[in-house]
Amino acid sequence: MAQDSVLRIKVQGEVHELDFDQLTWGELAELEDLLGSSLEDANLATAKGVLALAFVAVKRAQPAVTMESLRALPMGEIELVEEPDPTPADVVGEEEVSGSQS
């Protein structure tokens, strides 16, 4: 799986991963319907793009989610995440590596 095919989006404090290589045809069609264009032509940085991505990502974990519920959220409750948050194991591993180099 190519790392750049995974998008991380945080909705109400919970990070959801959307792996474009693992989208079903139905999810892709729904995403394109919400975007009003093909995924390739869409500007995902727009409000419509962020909402569409959030909807498809959250729907995997919460099938009852609606676009209306996402639209009602304050803007700060949905954000694209550049890098995953480090897990405690990652932080410990980095400290061990940097500590052993002294």
N, CA, C and O of each residue as an XYZ file, in Angstrom:
408
protein
N       0.851     -1.175      0.000
C       0.000      0.000      0.000
C       0.890      1.229      0.000
O       1.772      1.360      0.849
N       0.670      2.112     -0.927
C       1.438      3.352     -0.996
C       0.996      4.284      0.121
O      -0.200      4.479      0.341
N       1.972      4.863      0.830
C       1.657      5.724      1.960
C       0.819      6.917      1.536
O      -0.056      7.344      2.289
N       1.066      7.478      0.330
C       0.328      8.664     -0.099
C      -1.098      8.356     -0.521
O      -1.854      9.278     -0.827
N      -1.486      7.088     -0.548
C      -2.869      6.746     -0.874
C      -3.752      6.741      0.366
O      -4.957      6.507      0.269
N      -3.163      6.996      1.527
C      -3.909      7.016      2.784
C      -4.090      8.456      3.241
O      -3.124      9.204      3.393
N      -5.335      8.825      3.454
C      -5.652     10.154      3.954
C      -6.151      9.999      5.376
O      -6.932      9.095      5.675
N      -5.701     10.876      6.245
C      -6.155     10.861      7.631
C      -6.995     12.098      7.862
O      -6.595     13.212      7.524
N      -8.165     11.888      8.443
C      -9.063     13.002      8.717
C      -9.572     12.860     10.147
O     -10.018     11.788     10.557
N      -9.501     13.950     10.892
C      -9.932     13.941     12.289
C     -11.328     14.542     12.360
O     -11.565     15.661     11.905
N     -12.244     13.778     12.939
C     -13.624     14.231     13.116
C     -13.961     14.092     14.594
O     -13.944     12.992     15.148
N     -14.263     15.209     15.216
C     -14.591     15.256     16.641
C     -13.534     14.542     17.486
O     -13.862     13.777     18.393
N     -12.270     14.802     17.178
C     -11.167     14.259     17.959
C     -10.734     12.856     17.603
O      -9.717     12.387     18.113
N     -11.465     12.170     16.749
C     -11.121     10.802     16.368
C     -10.535     10.797     14.958
O     -11.140     11.323     14.024
N      -9.353     10.198     14.814
C      -8.698     10.143     13.505
C      -9.194      8.915     12.746
O      -9.176      7.794     13.254
N      -9.636      9.162     11.515
C     -10.085      8.091     10.620
C      -9.124      8.042      9.445
O      -8.730      9.083      8.920
N      -8.744      6.841      9.031
C      -7.885      6.686      7.870
C      -8.738      6.258      6.693
O      -9.594      5.381      6.804
N      -8.483      6.898      5.567
C      -9.182      6.554      4.340
C      -8.131      6.126      3.327
O      -7.405      6.960      2.785
N      -8.051      4.828      3.076
C      -7.080      4.272      2.141
C      -7.741      4.192      0.773
O      -8.617      3.359      0.543
N      -7.313      5.065     -0.130
C      -7.934      5.136     -1.448
C      -7.778      3.840     -2.227
O      -8.614      3.535     -3.078
N      -6.727      3.069     -1.958
C      -6.554      1.785     -2.635
C      -7.562      0.743     -2.165
O      -7.785     -0.261     -2.841
N      -8.177      0.987     -0.996
C      -9.126      0.028     -0.432
C     -10.577      0.471     -0.541
O     -11.465     -0.214     -0.035
N     -10.840      1.615     -1.198
C     -12.226      2.053     -1.388
C     -12.995      1.027     -2.199
O     -12.464      0.437     -3.139
N     -14.241      0.821     -1.831
C     -15.088     -0.030     -2.661
C     -15.610      0.820     -3.820
O     -15.539      2.048     -3.771
N     -16.124      0.180     -4.841
C     -16.702      0.931     -5.965
C     -17.873      1.774     -5.487
O     -18.076      2.891     -5.962
N     -18.638      1.242     -4.551
C     -19.765      1.994     -3.997
C     -19.318      3.240     -3.245
O     -19.927      4.302     -3.372
N     -18.237      3.103     -2.452
C     -17.707      4.262     -1.739
C     -17.165      5.308     -2.708
O     -17.366      6.506     -2.512
N     -16.487      4.858     -3.739
C     -15.958      5.788     -4.740
C     -17.093      6.518     -5.446
O     -17.017      7.730     -5.645
N     -18.145      5.798     -5.828
C     -19.291      6.425     -6.495
C     -19.971      7.430     -5.564
O     -20.368      8.511     -5.999
N     -20.104      7.077     -4.292
C     -20.724      7.985     -3.328
C     -19.856      9.231     -3.135
O     -20.373     10.345     -3.053
N     -18.562      9.040     -3.064
C     -17.636     10.159     -2.922
C     -17.736     11.091     -4.126
O     -17.781     12.311     -3.967
N     -17.770     10.522     -5.319
C     -17.891     11.340     -6.537
C     -19.233     12.056     -6.604
O     -19.300     13.196     -7.062
N     -20.305     11.403     -6.151
C     -21.619     12.068     -6.095
C     -21.568     13.274     -5.158
O     -22.076     14.346     -5.484
N     -20.951     13.088     -3.997
C     -20.848     14.175     -3.026
C     -19.965     15.313     -3.527
O     -20.229     16.482     -3.247
N     -18.919     14.967     -4.267
C     -17.994     15.967     -4.793
C     -18.543     16.682     -6.023
O     -18.164     17.818     -6.310
N     -19.430     16.016     -6.739
C     -19.955     16.591     -7.972
C     -18.995     16.446     -9.140
O     -19.181     17.073    -10.184
N     -17.966     15.620     -8.968
C     -16.998     15.378    -10.043
C     -16.246     14.095     -9.726
O     -16.459     13.470     -8.688
N     -15.371     13.719    -10.634
C     -14.544     12.544    -10.370
C     -13.550     12.885     -9.267
O     -13.246     14.056     -9.040
N     -13.059     11.889     -8.600
C     -12.079     12.092     -7.548
C     -10.835     12.767     -8.112
O     -10.230     13.619     -7.461
N     -10.465     12.385     -9.310
C      -9.279     12.943     -9.968
C      -9.424     14.446    -10.221
O      -8.443     15.182    -10.116
N     -10.621     14.905    -10.548
C     -10.845     16.314    -10.880
C     -11.238     17.171     -9.680
O     -11.280     18.397     -9.787
N     -11.522     16.552     -8.557
C     -12.056     17.279     -7.404
C     -10.968     18.036     -6.644
O      -9.815     17.610     -6.580
N     -11.365     19.157     -6.078
C     -10.504     19.903     -5.167
C     -10.902     19.472     -3.759
O     -11.919     19.921     -3.230
N     -10.107     18.612     -3.163
C     -10.454     18.041     -1.859
C     -10.223     19.008     -0.712
O     -10.589     18.708      0.424
N      -9.623     20.166     -0.983
C      -9.361     21.148      0.064
C     -10.532     22.104      0.275
O     -10.451     22.993      1.122
N     -11.604     21.939     -0.470
C     -12.787     22.779     -0.305
C     -13.670     22.210      0.803
O     -13.480     21.073      1.235
N     -14.627     22.998      1.253
C     -15.567     22.514      2.271
C     -16.291     21.268      1.767
O     -16.458     20.301      2.510
N     -16.714     21.292      0.523
C     -17.412     20.134     -0.054
C     -16.497     18.911     -0.067
O     -16.937     17.799      0.226
N     -15.227     19.118     -0.405
C     -14.266     18.017     -0.446
C     -13.997     17.431      0.923
O     -13.993     16.211      1.089
N     -13.769     18.293      1.913
C     -13.492     17.833      3.273
C     -14.704     17.090      3.838
O     -14.552     16.038      4.458
N     -15.894     17.627      3.631
C     -17.108     16.957      4.114
C     -17.300     15.590      3.452
O     -17.662     14.619      4.117
N     -17.059     15.520      2.148
C     -17.221     14.248      1.439
C     -16.231     13.205      1.954
O     -16.598     12.052      2.178
N     -14.982     13.612      2.138
C     -13.978     12.690      2.662
C     -14.325     12.250      4.076
O     -14.212     11.071      4.412
N     -14.748     13.201      4.904
C     -15.127     12.872      6.271
C     -16.294     11.895      6.288
O     -16.306     10.948      7.074
N     -17.259     12.121      5.435
C     -18.443     11.257      5.398
C     -18.061      9.813      5.065
O     -18.479      8.884      5.756
N     -17.276      9.629      4.019
C     -16.908      8.272      3.610
C     -16.030      7.615      4.671
O     -16.186      6.427      4.953
N     -15.110      8.374      5.261
C     -14.223      7.803      6.280
C     -14.985      7.433      7.544
O     -14.810      6.335      8.072
N     -15.824      8.330      8.030
C     -16.560      8.085      9.271
C     -17.607      6.993      9.076
O     -17.875      6.215      9.991
N     -18.186      6.937      7.905
C     -19.258      5.951      7.639
C     -18.768      4.518      7.827
O     -19.551      3.635      8.176
N     -17.482      4.286      7.597
C     -16.955      2.928      7.805
C     -17.066      2.516      9.266
O     -17.377      1.363      9.563
N     -16.816      3.445     10.176
C     -16.868      3.139     11.612
C     -18.263      3.359     12.193
O     -18.667      2.689     13.144
N     -18.995      4.313     11.603
C     -20.321      4.671     12.110
C     -21.303      4.716     10.937
O     -21.570      5.791     10.400
N     -21.839      3.571     10.538
C     -22.703      3.524      9.350
C     -23.923      4.442      9.406
O     -24.487      4.764      8.360
N     -24.341      4.866     10.580
C     -25.540      5.716     10.698
C     -25.226      7.209     10.533
O     -26.139      8.034     10.576
N     -23.947      7.570     10.344
C     -23.592      8.986     10.203
C     -24.310      9.578      8.988
O     -24.533      8.891      7.992
N     -24.667     10.857      9.084
C     -25.306     11.540      7.951
C     -24.492     12.765      7.564
O     -23.735     13.302      8.372
N     -24.653     13.195      6.332
C     -23.999     14.428      5.886
C     -24.529     15.601      6.704
O     -23.781     16.527      7.016
N     -25.801     15.569      7.051
C     -26.384     16.656      7.835
C     -25.699     16.780      9.193
O     -25.461     17.889      9.672
N     -25.381     15.640      9.816
C     -24.710     15.695     11.119
C     -23.301     16.251     10.982
O     -22.838     16.974     11.865
N     -22.610     15.929      9.892
C     -21.271     16.477      9.675
C     -21.329     17.961      9.326
O     -20.493     18.740      9.782
N     -22.306     18.351      8.525
C     -22.452     19.765      8.163
C     -22.746     20.634      9.383
O     -22.412     21.819      9.393
N     -23.355     20.067     10.393
C     -23.718     20.817     11.596
C     -22.543     21.022     12.553
O     -22.642     21.806     13.496
N     -21.437     20.325     12.316
C     -20.283     20.455     13.207
C     -19.555     21.777     12.971
O     -19.513     22.269     11.844
N     -18.981     22.354     14.030
C     -18.130     23.534     13.835
C     -16.927     23.157     12.969
O     -16.500     22.003     12.961
N     -16.389     24.127     12.250
C     -15.284     23.852     11.326
C     -14.086     23.198     12.009
O     -13.410     22.369     11.399
N     -13.816     23.551     13.244
C     -12.675     22.996     13.956
C     -12.824     21.532     14.329
O     -11.860     20.914     14.781
N     -14.003     20.966     14.151
C     -14.252     19.567     14.501
C     -13.896     18.593     13.381
O     -13.904     17.380     13.589
N     -13.584     19.118     12.196
C     -13.172     18.267     11.071
C     -11.906     18.869     10.494
O     -11.880     20.041     10.119
N     -10.851     18.059     10.423
C      -9.610     18.562      9.844
C      -8.813     17.435      9.201
O      -8.821     16.297      9.671
N      -8.131     17.775      8.125
C      -7.218     16.831      7.498
C      -5.967     16.761      8.359
O      -5.483     17.786      8.838
N      -5.445     15.566      8.556
C      -4.277     15.352      9.396
C      -3.102     15.008      8.495
O      -3.173     14.078      7.691
N      -2.023     15.763      8.637
C      -0.836     15.549      7.795
C      -0.118     14.249      8.142
O       0.134     13.423      7.265
N       0.205     14.067      9.398
C       0.943     12.886      9.844
C       0.166     12.222     10.966
O      -0.535     12.901     11.716
N       0.276     10.908     11.094
C      -0.400     10.252     12.215
C       0.242     10.679     13.528
O       1.441     10.952     13.586
N      -0.573     10.733     14.584
C      -0.044     11.020     15.915
C       0.866      9.865     16.316
O       0.514      8.705     16.102
N       2.037     10.161     16.896
C       2.917      9.052     17.312
C       2.282      8.276     18.448
O       1.655      8.850     19.338
N       2.450      6.976     18.407
C       1.953      6.136     19.490
C       3.006      6.144     20.591
O       4.167      6.460     20.329
N       2.623      5.806     21.805
C       3.629      5.761     22.880
C       4.821      4.876     22.517
O       5.951      5.196     22.886
N       4.595      3.772     21.802
C       5.694      2.887     21.406
C       6.648      3.610     20.460
O       7.861      3.425     20.555
N       6.122      4.434     19.546
C       6.971      5.189     18.632
C       7.852      6.160     19.403
O       9.044      6.282     19.122
N       7.269      6.844     20.367
C       8.017      7.826     21.150
C       9.104      7.127     21.954
O      10.240      7.597     21.997
N       8.769      6.009     22.591
C       9.745      5.256     23.378
C      10.861      4.770     22.464
O      12.036      4.856     22.823
N      10.510      4.260     21.289
C      11.516      3.770     20.346
C      12.461      4.872     19.913
O      13.663      4.638     19.789
N      11.941      6.074     19.680
C      12.778      7.199     19.284
C      13.698      7.609     20.418
O      14.862      7.932     20.183
N      13.188      7.602     21.661
C      14.006      7.969     22.799
C      15.131      6.969     23.009
O      16.253      7.354     23.337
N      14.838      5.684     22.821
C      15.848      4.663     22.981
C      16.944      4.824     21.948
O      18.126      4.684     22.261
N      16.550      5.122     20.695
C      17.526      5.290     19.616
C      18.392      6.499     19.890
O      19.617      6.417     19.800
N      17.762      7.643     20.230
C      18.539      8.861     20.472
C      19.363      8.712     21.753
O      20.468      9.248     21.835
N      18.852      8.005     22.737
C      19.580      7.811     23.984
C      20.772      6.901     23.808
O      21.777      7.082     24.496
N      20.707      5.930     22.917
C      21.801      4.999     22.723
C      22.930      5.585     21.903
O      24.023      5.021     21.863
N      22.682      6.716     21.245
C      23.703      7.336     20.407
C      24.594      8.268     21.211
O      25.577      8.776     20.672
N      24.289      8.514     22.481
C      25.077      9.444     23.303
C      26.416      8.890     23.638
O      27.202      9.545     24.323
